[in-house]
Amino acid sequence: MDYCITVRNREGTGFGEEPGPTSFLRVPDTATGFDASQVIGSADWVKDVLALLAPVRDLSGAVRGDLLVFIHGFDNQPPVVLQRHRRLQVDLTAAGFTGLVASFDWPSGDVALAYLQDRDKARHTALALVRDCIALFARATVAAQCDVNVHVLAHSMGAYVLREAFDDADDRSVPASINWTASQIACISADVSAISFAAGNPESESVYRHCVRLTNYANPFDEVLQLANAKRIGLAPRLGRVGLPANAPATAVNVECGEYYQQMIRTRDPATIIGIPCHSWQIGDPVFTEDLAHTLAGNLDRRAVPTRAPLPSGQFELVAPSGLVASARVTPVPVTPPPPAAP
């Protein structure tokens, strides 16, 4: 079973492209999309997920479980969401992650010309990420007397959903008494302005306030995020292309992926990339997966992660350790192929 949350509107036995109430889904392994038969109550959904979290004992003797919430980006339909969800679970498990992946699905549309309209949908559905997912687990784990680290991986416009969700939650709807802090937050191909993640910027201060660490993976060769793209006229340089600003908080880590991407993309089988390569290469790549697994575990200092090399700026670049190459771990997952234009 796969566990997902969607905030798409209900249309008959399926889901549409407009914002709607939060639905909690228990998706069979054989399913290639979402439908109404998969909807269960939130209490049952949380109970199932908690039961699937493999307990890990840290050095202090405390036992915890790890949940990674994946937020997709623009132009992702449920079949693509499921394919990426399953690829992440398979690869992270192979890399030593003992936790569970759950996906947060929002109505991202499938028409490039509706890009700005979809940003508006992202803003309107963002709060559900905190209210109906992160804060939900914060309440449930207190009641169950167990410890769950909730992590977030945001892809593309999913980083915008993340930023808006945390800001909205601080401003209005989540009681201050609920500790809904995420542990590790990671952004890939982040379609959000880089400057908004500077220290003291009001748009991102809630994100930094409610996470232990934020790791951004930047690729200067991400053509989807180039400002020359017509749909991005008027937008500032993107976090997933230029990286974190120099004055980002100390809890933020930038991992430069450009050189690794250029080397990797020459030999990687395109069939292992779900979407546009320059924008979606991370999911299915073993070196990125290894780095993410270490990040989620939190056992190593940022300088000791074996898939990183230090840069003069004090930040890092992604590197392939000896014996770990882009052709590794490409076992298939049982889903239909994604649309070729899905970024």
Backbone torsions as a table, in degrees:
resi	resn	phi	psi	omega
1	MET	NA	147.1	173.7
2	ASP	-115.8	144.2	-175.7
3	TYR	-116.3	121.6	-176.3
4	CYS	-135.5	157.9	172.2
5	ILE	-122.1	131.4	176.9
6	THR	-124.6	144.5	175.7
7	VAL	-117.9	29.5	171.8
8	ARG	-81.5	154.7	175.9
9	ASN	-72.8	151.9	177.8
10	ARG	-81.7	135.4	175.2
11	GLU	-133.0	102.1	-177.7
12	GLY	62.0	-123.1	178.9
13	THR	-93.8	5.5	-178.3
14	GLY	-128.2	-155.0	-177.6
15	PHE	-131.7	149.4	-175.4
16	GLY	-104.4	-155.5	-175.1
17	GLU	-113.7	16.5	177.6
18	GLU	-116.3	158.6	176.6
19	PRO	-62.0	144.8	178.8
20	GLY	-150.1	-174.8	179.0
21	PRO	-67.2	157.5	-179.4
22	THR	-70.4	129.8	176.0
23	SER	-120.0	135.6	179.9
24	PHE	-102.3	123.9	-170.4
25	LEU	-115.2	135.2	168.9
26	ARG	-112.8	104.6	-167.9
27	VAL	-100.8	121.7	177.3
28	PRO	-60.6	151.9	-179.3
29	ASP	-60.8	-25.8	-177.5
30	THR	-85.6	-9.8	-176.5
31	ALA	-74.6	145.8	176.7
32	THR	-113.1	7.9	178.2
33	GLY	-165.3	-170.0	-179.2
34	PHE	-106.6	143.2	171.9
35	ASP	-149.9	170.0	-172.4
36	ALA	-63.9	-25.5	-179.1
37	SER	-66.9	-15.4	-178.3
38	GLN	-90.3	-7.8	-175.7
39	VAL	-73.6	130.5	174.5
40	ILE	-131.0	169.8	178.7
41	GLY	-68.9	152.8	-177.7
42	SER	-62.0	-37.1	-179.6
43	ALA	-64.8	-42.4	178.3
44	ASP	-67.1	-37.9	179.3
45	TRP	-61.3	-49.3	180.0
46	VAL	-63.3	-41.4	179.4
47	LYS	-60.2	-44.7	178.7
48	ASP	-61.6	-47.3	-177.6
49	VAL	-63.5	-44.4	179.1
50	LEU	-60.1	-37.0	-179.4
51	ALA	-68.5	-24.7	-177.7
52	LEU	-90.2	-10.4	-178.4
53	LEU	-75.9	117.4	179.1
54	ALA	-73.0	123.5	-178.1
55	PRO	-69.6	139.7	177.3
56	VAL	-123.6	133.5	178.3
57	ARG	-100.0	122.7	179.7
58	ASP	-86.7	-177.4	-175.0
59	LEU	-64.6	-24.0	178.9
60	SER	-81.3	-7.6	-177.9
61	GLY	93.9	-5.9	179.9
62	ALA	-72.8	144.9	179.6
63	VAL	-106.5	133.9	-179.0
64	ARG	-142.6	164.9	170.4
65	GLY	-120.3	158.5	-177.8
66	ASP	-121.3	130.1	176.7
67	LEU	-123.4	124.2	176.3
68	LEU	-104.3	119.2	177.6
69	VAL	-95.8	118.2	-179.8
70	PHE	-97.5	126.7	177.5
71	ILE	-112.6	116.9	-177.9
72	HIS	-77.9	176.2	-177.8
73	GLY	-109.1	-159.1	-178.6
74	PHE	-64.6	145.8	173.4
75	ASP	60.2	46.1	175.5
76	ASN	-119.8	115.3	175.8
77	GLN	-90.0	159.8	-176.9
78	PRO	-49.6	-39.6	177.8
79	PRO	-60.1	-37.4	178.3
80	VAL	-72.4	-40.0	177.1
81	VAL	-57.2	-46.3	-180.0
82	LEU	-64.7	-39.1	-179.4
83	GLN	-64.3	-44.4	178.6
84	ARG	-67.3	-40.6	177.3
85	HIS	-55.6	-49.7	-177.3
86	ARG	-69.6	-37.3	176.9
87	ARG	-61.8	-43.5	177.9
88	LEU	-60.7	-46.0	-177.8
89	GLN	-62.8	-45.9	-179.4
90	VAL	-61.8	-48.2	-174.6
91	ASP	-72.2	-40.7	178.6
92	LEU	-65.5	-38.5	176.5
93	THR	-61.8	-42.5	177.6
94	ALA	-63.8	-28.5	179.8
95	ALA	-86.0	1.4	175.8
96	GLY	104.9	-0.4	177.3
97	PHE	-73.6	125.2	-176.5
98	THR	-98.1	2.6	-176.3
99	GLY	-89.7	-169.0	-176.4
100	LEU	-117.3	143.7	173.6
101	VAL	-98.0	130.2	172.3
102	ALA	-125.5	140.3	-177.0
103	SER	-106.1	141.2	174.0
104	PHE	-106.1	113.4	-173.5
105	ASP	-106.7	129.3	179.2
106	TRP	-126.3	159.7	-173.9
107	PRO	-75.3	91.6	-172.0
108	SER	-95.8	-0.7	175.1
109	GLY	71.3	179.8	179.7
110	ASP	-144.3	21.0	-179.3
111	VAL	-122.6	121.2	-175.7
112	ALA	-58.8	-35.9	-177.3
113	LEU	-70.1	-13.0	178.9
114	ALA	-94.7	19.5	-175.1
115	TYR	-54.6	-50.6	-178.0
116	LEU	-67.8	-33.2	175.8
117	GLN	-64.4	-38.2	179.7
118	ASP	-70.7	-30.0	173.1
119	ARG	-62.2	-36.2	177.8
120	ASP	-67.8	-40.3	176.1
121	LYS	-63.1	-39.6	178.9
122	ALA	-60.7	-42.0	-179.6
123	ARG	-64.6	-40.1	-175.8
124	HIS	-74.9	-23.1	-178.9
125	THR	-102.7	-5.0	-171.3
126	ALA	-61.5	-42.9	-173.6
127	LEU	-56.6	-30.4	-179.5
128	ALA	-60.5	-26.1	177.9
129	LEU	-58.5	-44.8	179.0
130	VAL	-80.4	-51.0	-172.8
131	ARG	-63.3	-43.9	-171.3
132	ASP	-106.7	8.7	178.5
133	CYS	-136.0	-72.1	-175.2
134	ILE	-65.2	-49.9	179.6
135	ALA	-68.0	-32.0	177.4
136	LEU	-60.1	-43.6	178.6
137	PHE	-72.2	-31.7	176.8
138	ALA	-61.1	-43.3	178.3
139	ARG	-69.3	-42.3	-175.4
140	ALA	-67.1	-38.7	-177.5
141	THR	-71.3	-31.5	175.4
142	VAL	-66.2	-44.6	-179.6
143	ALA	-64.9	-36.0	-177.4
144	ALA	-88.1	-3.5	-179.2
145	GLN	55.8	45.3	175.2
146	CYS	-131.8	165.2	-175.7
147	ASP	-115.1	122.7	178.8
148	VAL	-125.2	125.3	171.9
149	ASN	-88.5	115.1	176.7
150	VAL	-95.0	120.8	177.8
151	HIS	-110.4	161.6	-179.9
152	VAL	-132.2	133.1	170.7
153	LEU	-119.2	116.8	-176.7
154	ALA	-112.0	125.1	179.6
155	HIS	-108.0	131.6	172.0
156	SER	57.8	-124.5	-179.8
157	MET	-69.1	-9.0	172.4
158	GLY	-59.9	-27.3	176.5
159	ALA	-68.2	-32.2	175.5
160	TYR	-68.3	-42.3	175.4
161	VAL	-58.2	-45.7	179.7
162	LEU	-58.3	-50.7	-177.7
163	ARG	-61.9	-45.5	-179.6
164	GLU	-66.8	-36.7	-179.1
165	ALA	-63.5	-47.4	-178.4
166	PHE	-67.4	-38.3	179.4
167	ASP	-66.1	-45.1	179.8
168	ASP	-64.0	-40.6	-178.2
169	ALA	-63.1	-38.8	177.6
170	ASP	-69.3	-33.1	-174.5
171	ASP	-77.9	-33.1	-169.0
172	ARG	-147.1	-50.0	-157.2
173	SER	-104.6	-13.6	-177.9
174	VAL	-106.6	120.1	-177.4
175	PRO	-56.4	140.9	-178.9
176	ALA	-62.8	-21.3	-178.5
177	SER	-72.9	-14.5	-179.5
178	ILE	-93.6	119.3	178.6
179	ASN	-83.8	94.6	-176.2
180	TRP	-103.2	24.5	-179.0
181	THR	-61.9	133.2	171.5
182	ALA	-83.4	155.9	178.6
183	SER	-83.0	-80.0	179.2
184	GLN	-104.8	134.3	172.5
185	ILE	-117.4	131.4	177.4
186	ALA	-127.1	139.5	178.8
187	CYS	-120.6	132.8	175.5
188	ILE	-126.2	134.8	-178.8
189	SER	49.9	42.9	-170.0
190	ALA	-66.2	118.6	-180.0
191	ASP	-94.3	69.2	179.9
192	VAL	-151.5	151.1	-174.7
193	SER	-63.7	136.1	-179.4
194	ALA	-64.7	-41.0	-175.8
195	ILE	-64.3	-24.3	-179.6
196	SER	-68.9	-11.9	179.1
197	PHE	-103.3	19.4	172.7
198	ALA	-76.4	156.2	178.0
199	ALA	-60.1	133.5	177.0
200	GLY	84.0	-4.4	178.3
201	ASN	-71.2	126.2	-175.1
202	PRO	-63.6	-20.6	-178.9
203	GLU	-73.8	-27.5	-175.7
204	SER	-118.1	-1.7	-176.1
205	GLU	-61.5	-30.8	177.7
206	SER	-68.8	-35.7	177.4
207	VAL	-61.2	-48.7	-179.7
208	TYR	-66.3	-34.3	-179.4
209	ARG	-67.5	-29.1	-172.8
210	HIS	-111.8	28.8	172.3
211	CYS	-144.9	156.2	176.8
212	VAL	-76.2	-42.7	179.8
213	ARG	-153.3	145.6	173.5
214	LEU	-116.5	125.6	178.1
215	THR	-115.9	124.8	179.7
216	ASN	-112.5	127.9	177.5
217	TYR	-102.3	115.0	-173.4
218	ALA	-112.6	140.5	178.8
219	ASN	-131.8	108.0	-178.5
220	PRO	-67.6	-9.5	179.4
221	PHE	-97.8	15.7	178.2
222	ASP	-78.0	96.9	-176.4
223	GLU	-70.7	-24.6	178.3
224	VAL	-63.2	-32.6	-176.9
225	LEU	-92.3	4.5	-179.1
226	GLN	-67.8	142.6	-177.6
227	LEU	-71.2	-15.0	177.5
228	ALA	-71.6	-15.3	176.9
229	ASN	-62.9	128.1	-172.0
230	ALA	-57.5	-35.5	-176.1
231	LYS	-73.6	-7.7	-177.6
232	ARG	-106.4	12.4	179.9
233	ILE	-56.9	128.5	178.7
234	GLY	91.9	-5.8	-179.9
235	LEU	-90.3	148.4	179.5
236	ALA	-77.8	162.2	176.8
237	PRO	-51.1	140.3	-169.9
238	ARG	-91.3	146.0	-178.0
239	LEU	-59.6	-37.3	-177.8
240	GLY	-75.2	-9.3	-178.9
241	ARG	-108.0	-43.7	-175.8
242	VAL	-103.0	-12.3	177.7
243	GLY	87.5	178.6	179.5
244	LEU	-66.7	146.4	175.5
245	PRO	-67.1	158.2	-176.7
246	ALA	-61.9	-27.3	-178.7
247	ASN	-98.8	30.3	174.4
248	ALA	-69.1	154.7	-180.0
249	PRO	-60.4	160.3	-178.9
250	ALA	-64.3	-21.7	178.9
251	THR	-79.3	-4.2	-178.9
252	ALA	-98.6	139.8	-179.5
253	VAL	-126.1	131.1	175.9
254	ASN	-107.4	129.5	176.9
255	VAL	-115.0	110.6	-178.8
256	GLU	-78.4	125.2	-173.3
257	CYS	-114.0	3.5	-172.1
258	GLY	-60.2	-50.8	-177.4
259	GLU	-66.1	-42.2	177.8
260	TYR	-62.7	-42.9	-179.7
261	TYR	-58.7	-45.0	-178.9
262	GLN	-61.5	-38.9	178.5
263	GLN	-71.0	-44.5	-174.8
264	MET	-67.3	-41.9	-171.0
265	ILE	-68.8	-18.4	179.1
266	ARG	-70.6	-27.0	-174.0
267	THR	-117.6	-12.7	-175.4
268	ARG	-74.0	140.7	176.3
269	ASP	-68.1	118.4	-179.2
270	PRO	-56.8	-25.8	-179.0
271	ALA	-66.1	-15.5	179.3
272	THR	-90.9	0.6	-179.5
273	ILE	-106.3	123.3	-176.8
274	ILE	-94.2	90.4	-179.4
275	GLY	117.4	-162.6	-179.7
276	ILE	-70.3	122.7	-171.8
277	PRO	-52.9	-48.5	-174.3
278	CYS	-66.1	-19.3	-174.7
279	HIS	-108.0	-16.2	-171.9
280	SER	-133.1	16.5	-174.6
281	TRP	-67.7	-23.2	-171.3
282	GLN	-64.0	-44.0	-178.1
283	ILE	-74.4	118.3	-174.1
284	GLY	102.7	-7.5	178.3
285	ASP	-93.9	123.9	-173.8
286	PRO	-69.6	-29.4	-179.7
287	VAL	-71.7	-46.9	174.1
288	PHE	-59.0	-44.5	-178.3
289	THR	-60.1	-41.4	178.1
290	GLU	-61.8	-43.5	179.5
291	ASP	-63.4	-44.0	179.8
292	LEU	-64.1	-40.2	179.7
293	ALA	-61.3	-42.4	176.7
294	HIS	-64.9	-38.9	179.5
295	THR	-62.8	-45.1	-179.0
296	LEU	-66.9	-36.5	179.7
297	ALA	-66.9	-37.6	177.5
298	GLY	69.8	15.2	-177.3
299	ASN	-83.5	-23.2	-176.8
300	LEU	-107.6	144.9	170.9
301	ASP	-63.4	151.3	-178.6
302	ARG	-54.2	-28.8	-178.7
303	ARG	-80.6	-12.8	-175.8
304	ALA	-102.5	-2.1	-179.7
305	VAL	-66.4	122.9	-171.4
306	PRO	-68.3	-12.6	179.0
307	THR	-95.5	17.3	-179.5
308	ARG	-130.2	149.5	171.4
309	ALA	-125.8	140.8	-178.1
310	PRO	-71.5	148.0	174.7
311	LEU	-110.3	157.2	179.2
312	PRO	-56.5	-26.3	-179.4
313	SER	-70.5	-11.7	-174.7
314	GLY	95.5	-7.3	175.8
315	GLN	-95.9	-160.9	-170.1
316	PHE	-137.6	161.5	170.3
317	GLU	-122.7	150.8	-179.9
318	LEU	-78.9	131.0	179.3
319	VAL	-134.7	155.7	178.6
320	ALA	-93.0	116.6	175.0
321	PRO	-64.1	160.4	179.6
322	SER	-55.8	128.7	177.0
323	GLY	89.7	-7.0	-179.9
324	LEU	-114.4	110.6	-175.2
325	VAL	-127.1	168.7	-173.4
326	ALA	-68.3	-16.0	-178.8
327	SER	-85.6	-4.1	-177.3
328	ALA	-79.7	157.9	172.9
329	ARG	49.4	63.3	177.7
330	VAL	-119.8	34.8	176.7
331	THR	-62.0	141.1	-175.6
332	PRO	-71.8	157.0	171.5
333	VAL	-115.6	147.5	-171.5
334	PRO	-80.0	75.7	177.3
335	VAL	-141.4	165.1	178.5
336	THR	-77.9	154.3	179.2
337	PRO	-62.3	145.4	179.5
338	PRO	-78.6	160.1	172.7
339	PRO	-58.2	138.3	-174.3
340	PRO	-63.0	-22.0	-176.2
341	ALA	-97.8	4.4	-177.4
342	ALA	-72.9	116.4	-177.4
343	PRO	-80.1	NA	NA
